[in-house]
Amino acid sequence: MPRLTSRWRAALIVAAAVAVVVTAVALPLFQPWRLFTDKVVDEALPGAVPISTQSSSTTPPTVSEKPTAARPSATEKPATEVLLTGKLITHEHETEGTVAVLRLADGSHVLRLENLATSDGPDLKVWLSDAAVVPGRPGWHVFDDGKYRSLGSLKGNHGNQNYVIPSTVKLDDFRSVAIWCDRFNVSFGAAELKSA
């Protein structure tokens, strides 16, 4: 009986050691606590002048119109032009919101995420991709199969955000946007880009 007890004790020690090692590796890799965390980012629309509503006055703020002569004519381009739009669909994690590719007055391009709501997760990126957006599980892994371009890490899993599109990117090469988990090679959600 003592021999069985010592074997049992040894097996428990080995099992405990394996559990500690697995936990030490799995926790940083999967970061399960992020299922319960949120980061909200609310950036202004590029080119828009924010209106401050903080005041000691009880009178609501007013915005005066520009004189008629200063308004852009019908032939002038607007300061910010919407080129492409799309609506995010859910893939691995519940995801919603809209995307838009904007051309700013200086000719640069920005990808804007609006009303984004998705799960927090490890190593999330915002990608432009040439892949078609496929609903459901078959669409989870397609965005790294062809041409893609990372616009950087996802700033927050909720809110309104802007991502600069480098001038070297040809927009005609891409037809979708993905919230991509680079660690596990899976899309949290994606949107097909269509002409505005």
C-alpha positions as CSV (number, residue, x, y, z in Angstrom):
1,M,0.0,0.0,0.0
2,P,2.8,2.5,0.8
3,R,4.2,1.9,-2.7
4,L,0.8,2.7,-4.3
5,T,0.6,5.9,-2.3
6,S,4.0,7.1,-3.3
7,R,3.2,6.4,-7.0
8,W,-0.1,8.2,-6.6
9,R,1.7,11.1,-4.9
10,A,4.3,11.2,-7.8
11,A,1.5,11.1,-10.4
12,L,-0.2,14.1,-8.7
13,I,3.0,16.0,-8.6
14,V,3.6,15.4,-12.3
15,A,0.0,16.3,-13.1
16,A,0.3,19.5,-11.1
17,A,3.5,20.4,-12.8
18,V,2.0,19.9,-16.2
19,A,-1.0,21.9,-15.3
20,V,1.2,24.8,-14.2
21,V,3.2,24.7,-17.4
22,V,0.0,24.5,-19.6
23,T,-1.5,27.4,-17.7
24,A,1.7,29.5,-17.9
25,V,1.7,29.0,-21.7
26,A,-2.1,29.1,-22.4
27,L,-3.0,32.2,-20.4
28,P,-0.6,34.6,-22.2
29,L,-1.5,33.0,-25.6
30,F,-5.3,33.0,-25.3
31,Q,-5.7,35.9,-22.9
32,P,-9.2,34.7,-21.9
33,W,-9.8,37.7,-19.6
34,R,-10.2,39.8,-22.8
35,L,-13.6,38.3,-23.3
36,F,-14.7,40.5,-20.4
37,T,-12.7,43.7,-21.2
38,D,-13.6,46.5,-23.6
39,K,-11.7,49.5,-24.9
40,V,-13.8,52.4,-26.4
41,V,-12.1,54.7,-28.9
42,D,-14.1,57.7,-30.2
43,E,-12.1,59.6,-32.8
44,A,-13.5,62.6,-34.7
45,L,-14.2,62.3,-38.4
46,P,-11.1,63.4,-40.2
47,G,-11.3,67.0,-41.4
48,A,-14.2,67.8,-39.1
49,V,-13.8,70.5,-36.6
50,P,-15.0,69.3,-33.2
51,I,-17.6,71.6,-31.4
52,S,-17.0,72.0,-27.7
53,T,-20.1,71.7,-25.6
54,Q,-18.4,72.4,-22.3
55,S,-19.3,75.8,-21.0
56,S,-20.3,77.5,-17.8
57,S,-23.3,79.0,-19.6
58,T,-26.7,77.2,-19.4
59,T,-27.4,78.4,-23.0
60,P,-26.7,75.6,-25.5
61,P,-23.8,76.2,-27.9
62,T,-24.6,77.6,-31.4
63,V,-22.7,77.2,-34.6
64,S,-22.8,80.2,-37.0
65,E,-23.0,79.5,-40.7
66,K,-20.2,80.6,-43.0
67,P,-21.0,83.5,-45.3
68,T,-22.6,82.4,-48.6
69,A,-19.5,83.5,-50.5
70,A,-17.3,81.1,-48.5
71,R,-19.4,78.0,-49.2
72,P,-17.9,75.6,-51.8
73,S,-19.4,75.8,-55.2
74,A,-21.0,72.8,-57.0
75,T,-17.8,72.3,-59.0
76,E,-15.5,72.2,-55.9
77,K,-14.8,68.8,-54.2
78,P,-16.0,68.5,-50.6
79,A,-13.3,68.5,-47.9
80,T,-13.9,64.8,-47.2
81,E,-15.3,62.5,-49.8
82,V,-16.7,59.0,-49.1
83,L,-15.3,56.6,-51.8
84,L,-16.2,53.1,-50.5
85,T,-18.5,51.8,-47.8
86,G,-19.4,48.5,-46.2
87,K,-21.2,46.9,-43.2
88,L,-19.4,44.6,-40.9
89,I,-20.6,41.0,-40.5
90,T,-19.9,38.6,-37.7
91,H,-17.2,35.9,-38.1
92,E,-15.5,34.3,-35.1
93,H,-16.9,36.9,-32.7
94,E,-20.1,39.0,-32.7
95,T,-19.1,42.1,-34.7
96,E,-21.1,45.0,-36.1
97,G,-20.5,48.5,-37.4
98,T,-19.8,50.2,-40.7
99,V,-16.6,51.0,-42.6
100,A,-15.8,53.8,-45.1
101,V,-12.8,54.7,-47.2
102,L,-12.5,58.5,-47.2
103,R,-10.5,60.9,-49.4
104,L,-9.5,63.9,-47.4
105,A,-9.0,67.4,-48.8
106,D,-5.3,66.9,-49.1
107,G,-5.8,63.8,-51.2
108,S,-4.8,61.3,-48.6
109,H,-7.1,58.3,-47.7
110,V,-8.4,57.1,-44.4
111,L,-10.3,54.0,-43.4
112,R,-13.0,54.9,-40.9
113,L,-14.7,52.4,-38.6
114,E,-18.0,53.7,-37.2
115,N,-20.1,52.3,-34.3
116,L,-17.8,49.3,-34.1
117,A,-18.7,46.7,-31.6
118,T,-16.7,43.4,-31.3
119,S,-14.9,41.4,-28.7
120,D,-11.6,42.4,-27.4
121,G,-8.9,39.9,-28.3
122,P,-5.1,39.4,-28.6
123,D,-3.2,40.8,-31.5
124,L,-6.2,42.3,-33.4
125,K,-5.4,44.2,-36.7
126,V,-7.3,46.1,-39.2
127,W,-6.7,44.7,-42.7
128,L,-7.6,45.6,-46.3
129,S,-7.9,42.4,-48.3
130,D,-8.6,41.2,-51.8
131,A,-10.7,38.3,-50.4
132,A,-14.5,38.2,-50.8
133,V,-16.5,38.4,-47.6
134,V,-18.0,35.0,-47.0
135,P,-20.6,34.8,-44.2
136,G,-20.3,32.1,-41.5
137,R,-17.5,29.8,-40.6
138,P,-16.2,29.4,-44.2
139,G,-15.3,33.1,-44.1
140,W,-13.2,33.1,-41.0
141,H,-9.9,32.3,-42.5
142,V,-9.9,33.6,-46.1
143,F,-8.4,37.1,-45.6
144,D,-4.8,36.0,-45.5
145,D,-5.1,33.7,-48.5
146,G,-4.4,36.4,-51.1
147,K,-3.3,40.0,-51.0
148,Y,-3.8,42.0,-47.8
149,R,-2.5,45.1,-46.1
150,S,-2.4,45.8,-42.4
151,L,-3.4,49.3,-41.4
152,G,-2.3,48.7,-37.9
153,S,-3.5,47.4,-34.6
154,L,-7.2,47.8,-33.7
155,K,-7.3,50.8,-31.4
156,G,-10.4,49.6,-29.5
157,N,-13.1,47.1,-29.8
158,H,-15.9,49.7,-29.6
159,G,-16.4,53.2,-31.1
160,N,-15.3,55.3,-34.0
161,Q,-11.8,55.0,-35.4
162,N,-9.6,56.3,-38.2
163,Y,-6.8,54.3,-39.9
164,V,-4.4,56.0,-42.4
165,I,-4.2,54.2,-45.7
166,P,-0.6,54.6,-47.0
167,S,-0.3,56.5,-50.3
168,T,1.4,53.4,-51.8
169,V,-1.9,51.4,-51.4
170,K,-3.9,51.0,-54.6
171,L,-7.5,50.9,-53.4
172,D,-8.6,49.0,-56.6
173,D,-6.5,46.0,-55.3
174,F,-8.7,45.5,-52.2
175,R,-12.4,44.7,-51.8
176,S,-12.8,44.0,-48.1
177,V,-11.9,45.1,-44.6
178,A,-11.3,42.5,-41.8
179,I,-10.9,42.8,-38.1
180,W,-8.1,40.2,-38.0
181,C,-6.7,38.2,-35.1
182,D,-3.1,37.8,-36.2
183,R,-2.3,35.4,-33.4
184,F,-4.9,32.8,-34.4
185,N,-5.3,33.7,-38.1
186,V,-9.0,34.3,-37.9
187,S,-11.4,37.1,-38.7
188,F,-13.6,38.5,-35.9
189,G,-15.7,40.3,-38.5
190,A,-15.4,41.8,-42.0
191,A,-17.1,44.1,-44.5
192,E,-17.3,44.1,-48.3
193,L,-16.2,47.5,-49.8
194,K,-18.6,48.9,-52.3
195,S,-18.6,52.2,-54.2
196,A,-20.4,55.0,-52.2
